[in-house]
Amino acid sequence: MEYQFKTNINCSGCIAKIAPFINANKGIQKWKVDTSNPAKILIIETENLSGDEVRQIVETAGFKAEAVNEK
């Protein structure tokens, strides 16, 4: 399952801040943030987490996450 979220993760400093939260979750296989996209799209690949669980991880790290789509 791939989730995409519109976020306020703007720069490499933001990515460094959120990385420990995402990397600590073994359910997340792959992730990246497109900071060149005006919507700052976070893409998460997971097999066992729901979109709400992923959003909670992002918000716990102090960032906003608005679901864009689910594949």
C-alpha positions, -999 to 999 in steps of 0.1 A, spaced: 0 0 0 13 34 -9 0 66 8 7 101 -2 3 131 21 4 169 15 27 181 43 46 211 57 80 193 55 99 220 38 136 212 39 164 188 48 162 199 84 125 190 85 133 156 69 160 150 96 135 159 123 108 134 110 132 106 100 136 91 135 98 89 139 93 72 105 123 50 107 113 37 142 82 22 127 90 -13 113 57 -12 93 71 14 70 92 -1 42 101 30 22 94 67 24 105 100 7 94 136 7 93 156 -25 103 191 -11 105 205 -47 67 199 -50 47 229 -37 25 205 -17 56 189 -1 44 154 -9 53 126 16 51 91 0 50 61 24 50 25 14 37 0 40 20 -33 41 3 -32 75 -4 4 85 -35 24 77 -34 59 64 -46 72 98 -17 54 115 8 70 91 -8 104 96 -5 100 134 32 93 131 38 124 110 17 145 134 36 131 164 68 144 148 52 179 147 42 181 111 9 183 92 -3 155 69 -33 157 47 -41 125 27 -38 130 -11 -46 95 -23 -43 59 -15 -30 32 -39 
